[in-house]
Every structure is written in structure tokens, then in C-alpha cells.
Amino acid sequence: MALSTNESFPGDIKTTSPEENLALKDDITSCVPGQTKTSTARVLTAEELDRLGGERALVSDFKLMKLEKEAQKNWDLFYKRNTTNFFKDRHWTTREFEELKACREFESQRLVLLEAGCGVGNCIFPLLEDDLNIFVYACDFSPRAVEFVKQNPLYCPERCCAFQCDLTKDDMRENVPEGSVDVVTLIFVLSAIHPDKMKLALQNISRVLKPGGIVLFRDYGLHDHAMLRFKAGSKLGENFYVRQDGTRSYFFSKEFLAELFVDTGLQPVSNDYVLRETVNKKEGLCVPRVFLQSKFTKPSQSQSS
């Protein structure tokens, strides 16, 4: 699927960030057009293997507990520092996920969507502008991010309901009726959750998803360049790292992700690595980006039986 070199694409980073931050800096543009989907993980060079092999030391248990305890505070501080200026609006979602258009029986049918981990609304507001027959539930871990969503001029309670939620412990059904959602989007969200709690988040989401409903997933993939940029002292566990600002990021293998969803009772529709190359103009480097793009569905009652 070809993209022009001036199109934005995830990581969706707009402003300059620390080198182990969410993705690469904003002086990066496409090195080659488009992207490649593949079922196999990116093969590392010998130098990259040595770099990962040298990261055996993990942070202390005390720091692990401290980061978990302060996770919400760290994301709230992130949005305090960056306000609404960090991520680019995601205008690519309807192109990458045709279910946002195709899952309706007729064109004027209202689509109910849950954006889990909405941030400041970079995904939901392009969708609301593009599709008049959509209602969005939007939640985020950070109360400050939710307030930014509500302050957006495009926010309309008749078409959008934003609320603060810890996906790992707050019952989603307090804000979203059980079994009412057609589509859930999980875009660069699950990676910020401790791997031991990811299943809790998926179970929470599954309760509000209709039988036959679908989860659209995109996040950091195993051996992404951002994973290889972390410095010593950043590793929390296998494929799990902490950034300088205290926020965390997990890098998914397709096998781990599939097992996670299947254990929650959600069936895979597709599950692929997405490979892109980007170039850092200042450093003259062409670097590999790896994302995981997947779709999972909640079985209908007849399928479950």
C-alpha cells in the first residue's frame, strides 16, 4: 500500500523527543514509499544482536514498583509538558482499517466506537469529522488528556463521550453499556501497560464489545528501531523498557499478542508485522520501523457454542 513521502504514519510523532522516547524525531520522512506487511519478525544484524544481548541487567524491583505506582502521574505530566502538540492527527485509520467503513449493513447505520487510550483525540476527531454516522466513547489513563479532549472545539456530547479510565482496573461498563460497541481501537496503547496487566485490559474491553464486534490494533513491534535505541538501565523485562520521563513501552511479537487475545476469548482475523523505513535527515541514517497491525473479533454466541 503506497504512501507519499509527506504522509504521516505511526509513531505519529510531531515534536522533538528524547532519543528513547515514543518514536523518532520530527526530522524523519519516508525513505521508501509505502510499507510491507509480513508474518515474520525483522531479522537483526549482528551489531543489533550484540546490542540486545548486552541488555541483561534489569532495573531493581523497587524501581519496577515505583514506575507502576506512578504510571498515571507520569502520563499526566507528559500531557502537561506537551499539551496537544506532541502527536500528529491520525488521518490514516480509515485507510488502514476498512472495518471503520465496511462493517455496517447500510451506509447511514450508526457505528459505535471505543477509542481505548484516546490521548488528546488525535484519532477520534479526524474520524468524527470524516464520518457523521459515528459515536465515539473515548477514554484515557490521564485525566489531563481527557480534559484536552473535552476542550477541543470538535467535542460534542451528542457524538462523543470522553472519560478517565484505568483499563486494568476500572470497570468499563460504568461508562459504556455492556455489549454495545461495534469497534474498539487500540492504537499505541497496550504497549504502555505492564505485560502482567495487559490481559486485564483486554477483558475489560471485551465486556463492552458486541458479539461479532472487532478490535483494531496497532502498536510497536519486536525489533523496532525505537527498541534498539534504549540505553543501559532502561530494561524492565523482556521486550519492556522505560523512557526518561517514566513512561513505559512494550514491543510485541505476533505470537505473544495472539496468545494474549485468544486467552481473553477474542479470535484473530489478521496479525502481521508492518515494516517501514525512515530516514533521519540530520544523521543521514535510514532506520527500520516495525509495528504490529492486527484485528481480533469477539465470537457471536453461535460461534462460541
C-alpha positions in Angstrom: 0.0 0.0 0.0 1.9 3.0 -1.2 2.1 6.3 0.7 3.5 9.5 -0.5 6.7 10.7 1.3 4.8 13.6 3.0 2.1 11.4 4.6 2.3 10.9 8.4 2.2 7.5 9.8 2.7 6.0 13.3 4.6 6.5 15.5 2.8 9.8 14.7 5.5 11.9 16.4 5.3 15.6 15.8 7.7 17.2 18.2 11.3 16.5 19.2 11.6 13.9 21.9 14.4 12.2 23.9 16.1 9.5 21.9 14.4 6.7 23.8 11.0 8.4 23.5 7.9 7.2 21.7 9.5 7.1 18.3 11.9 9.0 16.1 12.3 12.8 15.9 10.4 15.0 13.6 13.2 15.4 11.0 12.3 11.9 9.7 10.5 11.3 6.5 9.8 8.2 4.4 12.9 6.7 2.9 11.0 4.4 0.7 7.3 4.6 -0.4 4.8 2.6 1.5 5.1 -0.3 3.8 5.5 -4.0 3.8 3.3 -6.5 5.8 4.9 -9.7 6.8 4.2 -12.7 9.0 7.8 -13.0 10.2 9.8 -10.7 12.5 12.5 -8.5 11.3 15.9 -10.2 11.2 18.5 -8.3 13.3 22.0 -7.5 12.1 25.0 -8.9 14.1 25.6 -5.5 15.7 21.9 -5.3 16.7 22.0 -8.7 18.2 25.1 -7.8 20.2 23.3 -4.6 21.4 20.3 -6.5 22.6 22.4 -9.3 24.1 24.2 -6.8 26.3 21.0 -5.7 27.9 20.8 -8.4 30.5 20.6 -6.2 33.6 17.1 -5.2 34.7 16.1 -2.4 36.9 15.5 -3.1 40.6 12.2 -4.4 41.9 11.9 -1.2 43.9 12.0 0.9 40.7 9.6 -1.5 39.0 7.1 -1.0 41.7 7.7 2.8 41.8 7.1 3.0 38.0 3.9 1.0 38.2 2.6 3.1 41.1 3.4 6.4 39.3 2.3 5.3 35.8 -0.7 7.6 35.8 1.2 10.6 37.2 4.0 10.1 34.6 1.5 10.2 31.7 -0.3 13.1 33.2 3.0 15.0 33.4 3.7 14.0 29.7 0.4 15.8 28.7 1.2 18.7 30.9 4.5 19.2 29.2 3.3 18.6 25.6 -0.4 19.6 25.8 -1.9 18.8 22.4 1.3 19.4 20.4 3.1 16.0 20.5 1.2 13.7 18.2 0.0 14.3 14.7 -3.6 13.7 13.9 -4.2 10.2 12.6 -5.9 10.6 9.2 -4.7 7.1 8.1 -7.0 5.0 10.3 -9.9 4.5 7.8 -7.3 3.7 5.1 -5.6 1.0 7.2 -8.7 -0.3 8.9 -11.5 -0.7 6.4 -13.8 -2.1 9.1 -14.4 1.5 10.2 -16.4 1.8 7.0 -17.2 -1.7 5.9 -18.7 -3.3 9.0 -22.1 -1.5 8.6 -25.1 -3.2 6.9 -26.1 0.1 5.4 -24.3 3.4 4.9 -26.3 5.5 7.3 -26.1 3.0 10.1 -24.5 4.5 13.2 -21.2 3.0 14.2 -20.3 2.9 17.9 -16.6 3.0 18.5 -14.5 2.8 21.7 -11.1 4.5 21.5 -9.2 2.9 24.4 -6.3 5.2 25.2 -7.5 8.3 23.3 -4.8 10.7 24.3 -5.8 14.2 23.3 -8.0 12.9 20.5 -5.6 12.7 17.5 -7.5 9.6 16.3 -11.1 10.4 17.2 -11.5 13.9 15.9 -10.4 13.0 12.3 -12.9 10.1 12.5 -15.7 12.4 13.8 -15.0 14.9 11.0 -14.9 12.2 8.3 -17.9 10.2 9.4 -21.2 11.8 10.5 -22.7 8.4 11.5 -20.3 7.5 14.2 -20.5 7.8 18.0 -17.2 7.5 20.0 -16.6 6.5 23.5 -13.1 7.8 24.3 -11.1 7.0 27.5 -7.6 7.6 28.7 -5.4 6.8 31.7 -4.5 10.5 32.1 -7.2 12.9 33.4 -5.4 15.8 31.8 -5.6 14.1 28.4 -9.3 13.6 28.8 -9.7 17.3 29.6 -7.9 18.3 26.5 -10.4 16.1 24.5 -13.3 17.8 26.1 -11.9 21.2 25.4 -11.5 20.5 21.7 -13.9 22.6 19.6 -15.0 19.4 17.8 -16.0 17.7 21.0 -19.8 17.3 21.1 -21.5 15.2 23.8 -24.1 14.1 21.3 -21.4 12.3 19.3 -18.6 11.7 21.8 -18.3 10.6 25.4 -14.8 11.1 27.0 -13.9 9.7 30.4 -10.9 8.9 32.5 -10.2 5.1 32.9 -7.5 2.8 34.0 -8.1 -0.1 31.6 -6.5 -2.6 34.1 -8.9 -2.0 37.0 -11.8 0.5 36.3 -14.9 -1.3 35.0 -15.5 0.0 31.5 -19.2 -0.7 32.0 -19.6 2.2 34.3 -19.3 4.5 31.3 -20.1 2.2 28.3 -23.1 -0.2 28.1 -22.1 -3.8 28.1 -22.1 -5.4 24.6 -22.8 -2.0 22.9 -19.6 -1.3 20.9 -19.1 -2.3 17.3 -15.4 -1.4 17.0 -12.6 -0.9 19.6 -9.4 0.8 18.5 -6.2 0.0 20.5 -3.6 2.2 18.8 -0.2 2.6 20.5 -1.9 1.9 23.9 -1.4 -1.6 25.1 2.4 -1.2 24.9 2.2 1.4 27.8 0.7 -1.2 30.1 2.7 -3.7 32.2 2.7 -7.1 30.4 1.2 -8.8 33.5 -1.8 -6.5 33.3 -2.5 -6.5 29.6 -5.0 -9.4 29.8 -7.0 -7.5 32.4 -7.2 -4.5 30.0 -8.4 -6.8 27.2 -11.0 -8.5 29.4 -12.3 -5.1 30.4 -12.6 -4.0 26.7 -14.2 -7.3 25.7 -17.1 -6.8 28.1 -18.4 -3.8 26.2 -17.7 -5.2 22.7 -20.7 -6.7 20.8 -20.6 -10.3 19.8 -19.2 -10.1 16.3 -17.5 -6.8 17.1 -13.9 -6.2 16.2 -10.7 -4.9 17.9 -8.4 -2.9 15.7 -4.8 -3.0 17.0 -1.6 -1.2 16.0 1.4 -0.9 18.2 5.2 -1.2 18.5 6.6 -4.4 17.0 9.5 -6.6 18.1 12.9 -5.2 17.0 11.5 -1.8 16.1 14.3 0.8 15.9 13.0 2.6 19.0 13.5 -0.7 20.9 17.2 -0.7 19.9 17.8 2.9 21.0 17.2 2.4 24.7 20.3 2.9 26.8 21.6 0.7 29.6 19.4 0.9 32.7 16.2 1.2 30.8 15.2 -2.5 30.6 12.3 -3.6 32.8 11.8 -7.1 31.4 11.7 -9.0 28.2 10.8 -6.5 25.4 9.7 -4.0 28.0 11.5 -0.6 28.6 11.2 2.7 30.5 11.8 6.1 28.9 13.5 9.0 30.6 10.1 10.5 31.5 9.0 7.4 33.4 6.5 6.2 30.7 7.0 2.6 29.5 6.9 0.8 26.2 6.5 -2.9 25.3 7.5 -4.3 21.9 5.1 -7.0 20.7 5.8 -10.3 18.9 2.8 -11.5 16.9 2.9 -14.8 18.9 2.7 -13.0 22.3 -0.1 -10.7 21.0 -2.2 -13.6 19.6 -1.9 -15.6 22.8 -2.9 -12.6 24.8 -6.1 -12.0 22.8 -7.0 -15.7 22.4 -6.7 -16.2 26.2 -9.2 -13.3 26.5 -11.7 -15.1 24.2 -11.1 -13.0 21.1 -10.3 -14.7 17.8 -7.6 -13.5 15.4 -8.7 -12.2 12.0 -5.3 -10.9 10.9 -2.0 -10.4 12.7 1.0 -9.0 10.8 4.2 -7.1 11.2 4.3 -3.8 9.3 7.8 -2.8 8.2 8.7 0.7 7.2 12.0 2.6 6.6 12.5 6.2 7.7 15.5 8.4 7.2 17.0 10.8 9.8 18.0 13.8 7.7 20.4 15.2 10.2 22.3 12.0 10.7 21.7 10.6 7.2 20.5 7.3 8.6 17.8 5.1 7.1 16.4 3.1 10.0 13.8 0.3 10.2 10.5 0.8 12.0 8.4 -2.2 13.0 4.8 -2.1 14.0 2.2 -4.9 14.7 -1.1 -4.4 12.9 -3.8 -6.8 13.9 -7.6 -7.5 14.0 -9.4 -9.6 16.5 -13.1 -10.4 16.8 -15.5 -11.3 19.6 -17.2 -14.5 18.7 -21.0 -14.5 18.3 -23.0 -16.8 20.6 -23.4 -19.3 17.9 -19.7 -19.3 17.2 -18.9 -19.7 20.9 -21.2 -22.7 21.3 
